[in-house]
């Protein structure tokens, strides 16, 4: 469910015409619906009501401070994977006591910043990381709250590049090693055991891998308790998928129902780290057609959005629906590729897609672009990054200004010998 719809043939975000946004802000631009963001967060948090659940939004999905601030106002925390995300979350007003720090490569400086901020928990991903964090915490005279991230070797049945719970993946410790290392962890002078963590991947469309992972983690929890290790927090990560094309992912309440009974038996505080499911369908990439081109074998629609703005089609072969901003009833569709101006054959937003016969100057929307869109964008080909816009009812705000040409060389310098 989202709040992008046609009104009198014109595509709107909430009550604002996308044509108006294009006219005032320019293109390409990311456009987010606050009504959709709010609805998605509430649907997710309410699904787990009664389970003492903390919803920590996975900041990597969309790093906009405005979006983080909205979720924080609704009672959410943050799941972070870098010092930059820590800074962003706190700057957005997220309570540090609701921040969980994951990720395999935390630096000492990042650990120190998170300790000083007073975050809820570090999810440790390796034995060496445990040792380094113990030293950093000791130098500060603090106790670091920690869990181990457990790799349950569960096939998430998703894209290979976004699965994280298989034995061959870089994340976490296998169950047996985790059991042994919790005994070591209990004796570390500057670390405090808080719980256990697990995250198996992204864009899951079936609850069974989640349930399998929880089953394996539950067995570990019971073994640890029998060995005298106290655990308070069960962090089950995120990964619930959304509909891009024909997917039929479970709704949050179905997801919760599949986990609830075992979570209750464990009697632990539940932490959840949704990302894509909150923001994915709450955003789109608004583009304008520069040119059309017909070759002997293919038709191209060349737009001002490109792979540097939205890399998912090129990187993951992912599908994003393409909607015209102005409906064209009665016209025959054509089969075309929607491509950008970047000098790569892989620069495309859609391939072999049935589309209206777009013309130069037309506007189109690349749907379901709220997750891993702007957050993964770059300046490749020296292209300034797009503006970001948040719509609330009949008004909108530019929550990130479009980069300028000058921004491209900010921080650069020529050596003195040139």
Buried (B, 14 or more C-beta within 10 A) or exposed (E): EBBBEEEEEBBBBBBBBBBEBBEEBBBBBBBBBBBBBBBBBBBBBEBBEEBBBBBBBBBBBBBBBBBBBBBBEBEBBBBBBBBEBBBBBBEBEBBBEBBBBBBBEBEEEBBBBBBEBEBBBBBBBBBEBBBBBBEBBBEBEBBBBBBBBBBBBBEBBBBEEBBBBBEEBEBBBEBEBBBEBBEEBBEBEBBBBBBBBBBBBBBBBBBEBBBBBBEBBBEBBEBBEEEEBEBBBBBBBBBBBBBBEEEEBBBBBEBBEBBBEBBEEBEBBBBBBBBBBBBBBBBBBBBBBBEBEEEEEEBBBBBBBBBBBBBBBBBBEBBBBBBBBBBBEEEEEBEBBBBBBBEBEEBBBBBEBEBBBBEEEBBBBBBBBBBBBBBBBEEBBEBBBBBBBBBBEEEBEBBBEBBEEEEBEEEEEEEEEE
